[in-house]
Amino acid sequence: MQDLDKSSLNYIFVDKSYSPLKISFRGWITIIINTIRSLIDGPYVLVAAGCAFFSTLSLFPSISSLISIYGLVFDPQTVEPQLKFLQHFFPPIVYIFLQKMINSIVDQTSSTLTIQLVISILFALWSASIGTKGLITGLNVAYNKHESRNYIKFQILSVVLTFCAILGTILTLAVIVALPAILKFLPLQFLNILSDYFPAYNMVRVAGNVIVFLFATWTFSLFYRFGPCRFSVYWRWIYPGAIIATSLWLFVAVSFSYYVAHFANFTITYGPLGTVVAVMMWFLVSCYVVLVGAQFNSKIEEYILDDSHDLKK
């Protein structure tokens, strides 16, 4: 991106007279081409691999934090059944691994808020933030920024973003659990009409997928907005990349799961390390998609800086 003074950047991306909705069709084509070129020429596969490594290290403390916080409000035993809803997003070997991990954590989780539990949750959050720190570093690369925030601010930011992602996951699980009950509150006549075309199970499945899409978009937007070390912009400059990343992530996650289930056998290829490799590969494709969304937003901003006179009212 072109290096402009901070006041110019703030003027363009905070001024309401500028909007991504005003970009022409030819402009979007240019942005897409520039994004693809940057992804090909840039070190994004290597960056995503680093993010995947740190995400794998933070997997256990992340799940531990999620179940511990979830157990303060809801029954921890309801976490594992809800994982079945997300089964098609994970390869079978990864799903079985997560299932065993969750079962072992649930058996040790207390539903009573104590000082020891608070300390363990905070420690787990700090440990889980390792993956967030790696992702923030990757986002700085995507936006071509250098990390200039001090150590304490960076640590607090990574923990807060980790907590927000975990809290969003908890709320998503809670809504998915409540979907059947929510459907019962719909008017009977309206529900009968819907059931003629969409069975109740399919209605819950479709609604659940929409909720997962919204949660993923919210999470990506949060990371794009506060993760990179850059100036603040309106949310409207964040959503395009977040929507692109969410759509690609859902497609890639399901496709990768299908590929592992029907074509690849990590256990035969890597032996006892097959599960770990599958987890890291899943994180690799997921982190790469997140970087794609960030790079897309970066190219939008670069295009705006080059052609800002064409976008004003």
Secondary structure, DSSP 8 states (H G I E B T S, - for coil): -----HHHHHHHHH-TT--GGG--HHHHHHHHHHHHHHHHHSSHHHHHHHHHHHHHHTHHHHHHHHHHHHHHHS-GGGHHHHHGGGGGGS-HHHHHHHHHHHHHHHTT--SS--HHHHHHHHHHHHHHHHHHHHHHHHHHHHTT----S-HHHHHHHHHHHHHHHHHHHHHHHHHHHHHHHHHHTS-HHHHHHHHHHS-HHHHHHHHHHHHHHHHHHHHHHHHHHHSSSS----GGGTHHHHHHHHHHHHHHHHHHHHHHHHT--HHHHHGGGHHHHHHHHHHHHHHHHHHHHHHHHHHHHHHHHHSGGGT--
